[in-house]
Amino acid sequence: MKKELFKDCSMRLNMLDENIHKLAVKYAEEYYITNQCSKEEALERGIVKAEMEGRKL
């Protein structure tokens, strides 16, 4: 997957901790490919999953 897929969402991603940022992009790419949802929805789902994992919820 291209790293530029979520390039237009850089402002949203730059607000996150570096580790959360990496995980969020990874999960967002997976959601985008497998669930066939929009980039924005995939990114939000990826961020939520990464945040929950980071907080061990």
N, C-alpha and C positions, 0 to 999 in steps of 0.2 A: 504494500500500500504506500502511496506517495505521502511524504511528510507534509506536503503542501495542502493536503486535503482540508485541514482546518486552519489554514493560514489566515483566512479572512476573519477568524474568531480569536485572533491573537490577543486582543484587549481583554477578552473574557478569561482566556487561559493565563495571561500574565499576572492576574490577581491571585492565582493559586500558588501554594507552596510547590517547590520544584518537583518533589516526589509525587504529589497529588497530580500535578500538571502532566507528568509522564504517564501515570496510570490512567488518567482521564482520557488522554488521547488514545492510548492503547485500547481501552474499553469502548470508546466512541467509534473507533475504526471497526471493531468487531460488531457493534450494534448496527453500524451503517451498512456493513456487508451482509450480515445474516438476517437482520430484521427489515431491510429495505425501507428504512424510515429516512426522513430528511436529515441533512447534516446537523441542523440546529437541534433537532430532537435527539439524535445520536449523541451529540456533544453533552447536552444536559443530562442524559442518562449516564453517560460515562463519568461526568463530574460527580453525580450523586453516588454512584457505585464506588468511585475512588475515595470520596470523603467518608462514606460509611466504613469502608475497609480501613482507612487511616485512623478512624476513631474506634475501630473494632466493634462495630454495631452489628 
